[in-house]
Amino acid sequence: MAEVRFYHLQVQRQEEALPALIAKAAESGKRVIVRLADEREVERINEALWTFRPDSFIPHGSAKDGHDPARQPVWLTHTNDNPNGAEVLIAGHGAAQAFGPEIALCCEMLDGRDEAEVQAARERWKVYKEAGHEVTYWQQNERGGWDKKS
């Protein structure tokens, strides 16, 4: 079973918060797939990863870059696949959350200002729990960090 973490955005937009989560996941040494709602979001996060910290680089690629996904530790996509053999899935809001047994950790972003999105996340929480996954909830604090809630 996978660990599933819900990340409840409150003070930042997704493109502001995702690079730090992606960096942390990449630092684990595991391959990461970042699934986003559409090609525009993929491009937006791709740009954010290049400019997010001037003193660091997160190796990543996407279909638009023309890179071989199997060689990329972080792959950005809007499709429901896993071409780089990732063990970590980060699903942006509006993206497909489905995953197979190769995923050990699934991180779902949700916009706390969108009540429909929060309600949909509550429903997915129940499905994950019933399937036997370990589910945790992280709420963004005023500084943009994450507090685990019980």
C-alpha positions in Angstrom: 0.0 0.0 0.0 1.1 3.6 -0.7 1.4 6.5 1.6 -1.0 9.3 0.4 -0.5 12.8 1.5 -3.0 15.6 0.9 -1.4 19.1 0.7 -4.0 21.8 1.4 -2.8 25.1 -0.2 -3.9 28.2 1.6 -1.5 31.0 1.1 0.4 30.1 -2.1 -0.6 29.2 -5.6 0.3 25.7 -6.8 3.1 26.9 -9.0 4.7 28.6 -6.0 4.4 25.6 -3.6 5.1 22.7 -6.0 8.8 23.4 -6.7 9.7 23.0 -3.0 7.7 19.7 -2.8 9.3 18.4 -6.0 12.8 19.3 -4.7 12.2 17.5 -1.4 10.9 14.4 -3.3 13.8 14.5 -5.7 16.3 14.7 -2.8 15.0 11.3 -1.6 16.7 9.7 -4.6 13.5 8.3 -5.8 12.1 9.0 -9.3 9.2 11.5 -9.3 6.3 11.9 -11.7 4.5 15.3 -11.5 1.0 15.0 -13.0 -0.8 18.2 -13.8 -4.1 19.2 -15.3 -3.0 20.2 -18.8 -0.1 21.2 -21.0 -0.3 24.8 -19.9 0.2 23.7 -16.2 3.1 21.5 -17.3 4.8 24.5 -18.9 4.1 26.7 -15.9 5.7 24.3 -13.5 8.6 23.6 -15.9 9.3 27.3 -15.8 8.9 27.5 -12.0 11.5 24.7 -11.6 14.1 26.6 -13.6 13.6 29.8 -11.6 12.6 28.6 -8.2 16.0 28.8 -6.5 19.0 30.4 -8.1 21.4 28.2 -6.1 19.9 24.8 -7.0 18.8 22.7 -10.0 16.1 20.1 -10.1 16.8 17.7 -13.0 13.5 17.3 -14.9 12.0 16.9 -18.3 8.7 16.9 -20.1 7.4 15.7 -23.5 7.7 19.2 -24.9 11.4 19.2 -24.0 11.9 16.1 -26.1 13.9 14.3 -23.4 13.7 10.5 -22.9 11.5 10.1 -19.8 13.3 7.0 -18.7 16.4 9.1 -18.1 14.6 11.8 -16.1 14.5 11.7 -12.3 11.5 14.1 -12.4 9.0 13.9 -15.2 6.3 16.6 -15.7 3.2 15.4 -17.6 -0.6 15.9 -18.0 -1.2 12.3 -18.9 -2.1 9.4 -16.6 1.1 7.4 -17.2 4.5 6.8 -15.5 7.1 6.8 -18.3 10.1 7.4 -16.0 9.2 4.5 -13.6 8.6 6.9 -10.7 7.9 5.7 -7.1 6.6 9.1 -6.1 3.6 10.7 -7.7 2.8 14.4 -7.1 -0.7 15.2 -8.5 -1.5 18.9 -9.0 -5.1 20.0 -8.5 -7.2 18.9 -11.4 -4.8 16.1 -12.4 -5.5 12.3 -12.5 -4.6 10.8 -9.1 -4.8 7.1 -10.2 -1.7 5.1 -9.6 -0.4 1.6 -9.7 1.6 -0.5 -7.1 4.9 1.0 -8.2 4.0 4.2 -6.4 5.1 4.2 -2.8 4.1 7.9 -2.1 1.3 9.9 -3.7 1.1 13.6 -2.8 -2.1 15.4 -3.8 -2.3 19.2 -4.0 -5.7 20.8 -3.3 -6.7 24.5 -3.4 -8.3 25.2 0.0 -10.1 28.2 -1.5 -12.1 26.0 -3.8 -14.9 24.2 -1.8 -15.7 21.8 -4.7 -12.1 20.7 -4.8 -11.9 20.3 -1.0 -15.1 18.1 -1.1 -13.7 16.0 -3.9 -10.5 15.5 -1.9 -12.6 14.3 1.1 -14.2 11.7 -1.1 -10.8 10.5 -2.4 -9.5 10.4 1.2 -12.3 7.9 2.0 -11.5 5.8 -1.0 -7.8 5.7 -0.1 -8.5 4.7 3.5 -10.9 2.0 2.4 -8.3 0.6 0.1 -5.8 0.4 3.0 -3.5 3.2 2.1 -1.9 5.3 4.9 -3.4 8.8 4.5 -2.2 12.0 6.0 -3.3 15.6 5.7 -0.9 18.6 5.6 -2.2 22.2 5.8 -0.1 25.1 4.5 0.7 27.7 7.2 1.1 31.4 6.9 4.9 31.1 6.1 4.2 28.7 3.2 5.4 25.7 5.2 3.4 22.6 5.9 1.8 21.5 9.2 0.7 17.9 9.6 -2.9 17.7 11.0 -4.5 14.8 12.7 
